[in-house]
């Protein structure tokens, strides 16, 4: 029968894991002064980690030749302590894996149809995860799973009104993989990933805007992911830019999404006389100097810039990261955004936030799901492994 570890023992084990990650292989004698733990407490923590397979002990060949009892060297087991990040996008499943050393083992993904059932998506996630782990994946082999889904994610039982609800998705993933899970909005997780591994790595105040088939974003403030009431933070696509504009799916009119989503931009190009079928054709038109395409992107960039300036006045980011497919438009999009920010924000006595393109592409959400999970497990490890709960933000 699994028993829940005490908060103190969990903290001691997490400390040992952190020291082994930072310093590499260590003996118990070397761990003592680094950890500040008593000999008994340290040995208990190490014993628990060895029992669950997270830490391995070995005796170097040189030590075997010496007289006396050789000192065991403790190392992290790269095959244990695995964390998995899954993005359930509208038309694809993407997976990222991290081992016990906090190294990203890899990322992969596969498209599917828009009406693919949830259980089929979860089975696809299993196959992708098994591929990343070299065919060794077994139920219960993971320490935890982070999940990214489309749309706002609030507390358990209060998600958007579609079926299955997010808590049901968590339950199905937990049942299939035999591991506890966290769930959050896919764009918000991409925001977090860009501050850990991407364009804004190390920054503590970041505004992220994704210009894709939908428009959304996220905020990291003082190093923490901001969710807002009911998980609705970052819905920048529904800020009004034109009171007389086109109707939006949210029920309002003239939202940023109606002018800066992929579909809206392509429609604007075609209406103006530039026949482009997708973003790659739009990029080709821009690179060839098509004046219509450049004019459309200039207008879109200016509208995006005005929204970002208004949000920046409210939250004060150091960095603004632009992601999504439209970032492939390059300077044709980024330059007008920067011009508007320079005009609207430079009037104050503080600096203008840097505007940079996202770096992680479609890997961002799966990696962000790992980052979210890692922050949780760094506090809870290894108690997370033995629980059967679903963790909601």
C-alpha positions in Angstrom: 0.0 0.0 0.0 1.4 3.4 -1.0 1.7 6.0 1.7 2.0 9.7 1.3 5.4 11.0 2.4 5.5 13.8 5.0 6.3 17.3 3.7 9.7 17.2 5.5 10.8 13.9 3.9 9.6 15.1 0.5 11.6 18.3 0.9 14.7 16.4 1.9 14.5 14.0 -1.1 13.9 17.0 -3.4 17.0 18.6 -2.0 19.1 15.5 -2.7 17.8 15.3 -6.2 18.6 19.0 -6.8 22.2 18.6 -5.5 22.8 15.5 -7.8 21.5 17.5 -10.8 23.7 20.5 -10.0 26.9 18.7 -8.9 26.7 15.3 -10.7 27.7 12.0 -9.0 28.4 12.4 -5.2 29.0 10.1 -2.2 26.9 10.4 0.9 29.9 12.0 2.6 30.0 14.7 -0.1 26.3 15.2 0.1 26.4 15.8 3.8 27.9 19.3 3.9 26.2 20.3 0.7 22.7 19.4 2.0 23.1 20.6 5.6 21.1 17.5 6.7 21.9 15.3 9.6 23.5 11.9 8.8 20.3 10.0 9.7 18.0 12.3 7.7 20.3 12.2 4.7 20.6 8.4 4.7 16.8 8.2 5.0 16.3 10.5 2.0 18.9 8.7 -0.1 17.4 5.3 0.8 13.9 6.4 -0.2 15.2 7.6 -3.6 17.1 4.4 -4.2 14.0 2.4 -3.2 11.9 4.1 -5.9 14.7 3.9 -8.5 15.3 7.6 -8.9 18.9 7.3 -7.6 21.4 4.6 -8.4 24.5 3.7 -6.2 27.7 2.2 -7.6 31.3 1.6 -6.5 33.9 2.9 -8.9 36.6 0.4 -9.9 39.4 2.5 -8.3 37.6 2.4 -5.0 37.2 -1.4 -5.1 41.0 -1.8 -5.1 41.4 0.2 -1.9 41.3 -1.3 1.6 38.3 -0.8 3.7 34.7 -0.4 2.8 34.4 1.5 -0.5 32.2 4.6 -0.7 29.2 4.3 -3.0 28.8 7.0 -5.6 25.2 8.2 -6.0 23.9 9.2 -9.5 20.5 10.1 -10.9 18.8 7.3 -12.9 18.1 8.9 -16.3 15.4 6.3 -16.9 13.5 7.3 -13.8 11.8 10.5 -12.8 10.6 11.0 -16.3 8.2 13.9 -17.0 6.0 14.1 -20.1 4.4 17.1 -21.7 1.5 16.6 -24.1 -0.3 19.2 -26.3 -3.7 18.3 -27.6 -4.0 20.8 -30.3 -7.0 21.1 -32.6 -5.4 19.0 -35.4 -2.3 17.4 -33.8 -0.9 15.8 -30.8 2.6 16.9 -29.7 4.8 15.3 -27.0 8.0 16.2 -25.1 9.9 14.1 -22.6 12.3 15.0 -19.8 14.5 12.6 -17.8 15.5 12.7 -14.2 18.5 14.9 -15.0 16.1 17.6 -16.3 17.4 17.0 -19.8 14.9 17.1 -22.6 14.9 13.7 -24.2 13.1 14.9 -27.3 9.9 16.2 -28.9 7.7 14.8 -31.5 4.2 15.2 -32.9 1.6 13.9 -35.4 -1.4 15.5 -37.1 -4.9 14.1 -37.0 -8.3 15.1 -38.2 -10.4 17.8 -36.4 -13.0 15.3 -35.3 -10.7 12.7 -33.9 -12.1 11.2 -30.7 -10.4 12.0 -27.4 -9.4 8.4 -26.7 -7.8 8.1 -30.1 -5.8 11.3 -29.3 -4.7 9.9 -26.0 -3.6 6.6 -27.6 -1.6 8.6 -30.2 0.0 10.5 -27.3 1.0 7.1 -25.8 2.6 6.0 -29.1 4.5 9.2 -29.4 5.7 9.1 -25.8 6.8 5.4 -26.3 8.8 6.5 -29.3 10.6 9.2 -27.3 11.4 6.7 -24.5 12.9 4.1 -26.8 9.9 1.8 -26.6 10.3 1.4 -22.8 7.2 3.2 -21.7 5.0 1.3 -19.2 2.0 2.3 -17.2 3.2 3.9 -14.0 6.7 4.7 -15.4 6.3 8.4 -15.4 6.5 10.8 -12.5 3.9 13.1 -14.0 2.3 14.5 -17.1 1.6 18.1 -18.1 -1.3 18.6 -20.6 -1.9 21.6 -22.8 -5.4 22.0 -24.4 -7.0 24.7 -26.5 -9.1 27.4 -24.8 -9.2 28.8 -21.3 -8.6 26.3 -18.4 -10.0 27.1 -15.0 -10.3 25.2 -11.8 -11.4 21.5 -11.9 -15.0 21.3 -13.1 -15.2 24.8 -14.4 -13.7 24.5 -17.9 -15.2 25.7 -21.2 -18.5 24.2 -22.1 -17.4 21.4 -24.5 -17.2 17.7 -24.0 -15.3 16.1 -22.4 -14.5 18.6 -19.8 -10.9 19.2 -18.9 -11.1 17.2 -15.7 -12.3 14.2 -17.8 -9.3 14.6 -20.1 -7.0 14.5 -17.1 -8.7 11.4 -15.8 -8.4 9.6 -19.1 -4.7 10.6 -19.5 -4.0 9.5 -15.9 -5.7 6.2 -16.5 -3.9 5.5 -19.7 -0.4 6.4 -18.5 -0.8 5.5 -14.8 0.6 8.9 -13.7 -0.8 12.1 -12.1 -1.3 15.1 -14.4 -1.6 18.9 -14.6 -3.6 20.7 -17.2 -3.5 24.3 -18.6 -4.2 26.4 -21.6 -1.9 25.6 -24.5 -0.9 29.2 -25.3 -0.2 29.9 -21.6 2.1 26.9 -21.5 3.9 28.2 -24.6 4.4 31.4 -22.8 6.1 29.6 -19.9 8.3 27.5 -22.3 9.6 30.6 -24.0 10.8 32.0 -20.6 12.5 28.7 -19.7 14.0 27.4 -23.0 13.0 29.9 -25.6 13.3 33.5 -26.8 12.8 35.0 -23.3 14.8 32.5 -21.3 15.6 34.0 -17.9 13.2 36.9 -18.2 10.8 37.4 -15.3 8.2 39.8 -16.9 7.1 38.5 -20.2 4.0 39.1 -22.5 3.5 36.5 -25.1 1.1 36.9 -28.1 0.4 34.0 -30.4 -0.9 34.9 -33.9 -2.3 31.7 -35.2 -5.7 30.4 -36.4 -6.8 31.9 -33.1 -5.2 34.8 -31.3 -4.2 34.5 -27.6 -1.4 34.9 -25.3 0.0 34.7 -21.8 1.8 36.6 -19.1 4.7 35.7 -16.8 4.9 38.2 -14.0 7.7 38.2 -11.5 8.6 34.8 -12.7 5.2 33.3 -12.2 2.6 32.2 -14.7 -0.4 34.5 -14.4 -3.8 32.7 -14.9 -6.4 35.3 -13.7 -9.9 34.5 -12.5 -11.2 31.2 -13.9 -8.1 30.8 -16.0 -9.0 33.5 -18.5 -5.8 35.5 -18.4 -4.2 36.1 -21.8 -7.3 36.4 -24.0 -5.7 39.2 -26.0 -7.5 38.1 -29.2 -10.8 39.5 -27.7 -9.6 43.0 -27.1 -11.5 45.3 -29.5 -9.5 47.1 -32.2 -12.4 48.2 -34.4 -15.9 48.9 -32.9 -17.3 48.8 -36.4 -15.4 45.7 -37.4 -16.3 42.1 -38.2 -18.2 39.9 -35.8 -16.1 37.6 -33.6 -16.9 34.1 -32.5 -16.9 35.4 -28.9 -20.0 37.4 -29.7 -18.3 40.8 -29.8 -17.3 42.8 -32.9 -13.9 44.0 -34.1 -11.7 41.9 -31.8 -8.0 41.5 -32.6 -8.7 38.0 -33.7 -10.9 39.2 -36.5 -8.0 41.1 -38.0 -4.8 39.3 -36.9 -5.6 35.6 -37.0 -4.2 33.5 -39.9 -7.5 33.3 -41.6 -8.3 37.0 -41.2 -4.9 38.0 -42.7 -5.2 35.6 -45.6 -8.7 36.9 -46.3 -7.5 40.5 -46.2 -4.8 39.7 -48.7 -7.2 38.0 -51.1 -9.7 40.7 -50.8 -7.0 43.3 -51.7 -5.9 41.3 -54.7 -3.1 39.1 -53.5 -4.1 35.5 -53.9 -2.4 33.5 -51.1 -3.7 30.1 -49.9 -1.7 29.8 -46.7 1.1 31.3 -44.6 3.9 29.8 -46.7 2.4 31.5 -49.8 2.1 34.8 -47.9 5.7 34.6 -46.9 6.7 34.0 -50.5 4.7 37.0 -51.6 6.4 39.2 -49.0 9.8 38.0 -49.9 9.1 38.8 -53.6 8.2 42.3 -52.6 4.4 42.1 -53.2 3.1 45.5 -52.2 -0.4 44.3 -51.3 0.9 41.7 -48.9 3.2 44.2 -47.3 0.4 46.8 -47.0 -1.9 44.2 -45.3 0.9 43.1 -42.8 1.7 46.8 -42.1 -1.9 47.4 -41.1 -2.2 44.2 -39.1 1.1 44.9 -37.3 -0.1 48.4 -36.4 -3.3 47.0 -34.9 -1.4 44.3 -33.0 1.0 47.0 -31.7 -1.8 49.2 -30.3 -3.1 46.2 -28.3 0.3 45.3 -27.0 1.0 48.9 -26.1 -2.3 49.1 -24.1 -1.6 45.8 -22.3 2.0 46.9 -21.7 0.9 50.1 -20.0 -1.2 47.8 -17.6 1.3 45.1 -16.8 4.8 46.5 -17.7 6.6 43.6 -19.4 10.3 43.6 -20.1 9.9 41.5 -23.2 7.1 40.8 -25.7 7.4 37.5 -27.5 5.4 37.1 -30.8 4.6 33.5 -31.7 2.3 31.6 -34.0 2.4 30.9 -37.7 2.3 34.6 -38.7 5.6 35.3 -37.1 7.1 33.7 -40.3 6.2 37.0 -41.9 9.3 38.4 -40.3 10.0 42.1 -40.4 6.9 42.8 -42.5 5.0 42.1 -39.3 7.5 42.9 -36.5 8.5 46.3 -37.8 5.1 48.0 -37.6 4.5 46.4 -34.2 7.8 48.0 -33.0 6.9 51.4 -34.5 3.6 51.6 -32.7 5.1 50.5 -29.4 7.9 53.1 -29.8 5.3 55.8 -30.5 2.8 54.9 -27.7 5.1 53.7 -24.9 8.1 56.1 -25.4 6.0 58.9 -24.2 6.4 57.7 -20.7 9.5 57.8 -18.6 10.3 54.1 -18.8 11.7 52.0 -21.6 9.9 50.2 -24.4 9.8 46.4 -24.0 11.9 44.4 -26.5 9.8 42.6 -29.1 11.2 39.3 -30.3 9.9 36.3 -32.2 9.2 33.1 -30.4 11.9 30.4 -30.7 10.2 27.1 -29.9 7.6 27.0 -32.6 5.0 24.2 -32.3 7.1 22.5 -29.6 6.3 25.3 -27.2 3.2 24.0 -25.5 4.5 20.4 -24.9 7.7 21.9 -23.4 5.7 24.4 -21.4 3.6 21.5 -20.0 6.9 20.0 -18.7 8.0 23.3 -17.3 4.6 23.6 -15.4 4.9 20.1 -14.1 8.6 20.5 -13.2 7.8 23.5 -11.0 5.2 21.4 -9.2 7.4 18.3 -8.8 10.3 20.4 -7.6 8.1 21.2 -4.7 6.5 17.8 -4.3 9.0 15.3 -5.6 8.9 12.4 -5.0 5.5 12.4 -3.4 3.8 13.2 -6.8 4.8 9.8 -8.0 2.8 7.8 -5.5 -0.4 9.8 -5.7 -3.5 9.1 -7.8 -4.7 12.7 -8.0 -5.2 14.9 -11.0 -3.6 18.3 -10.4 -5.5 21.3 -11.8 -4.2 24.9 -11.9 
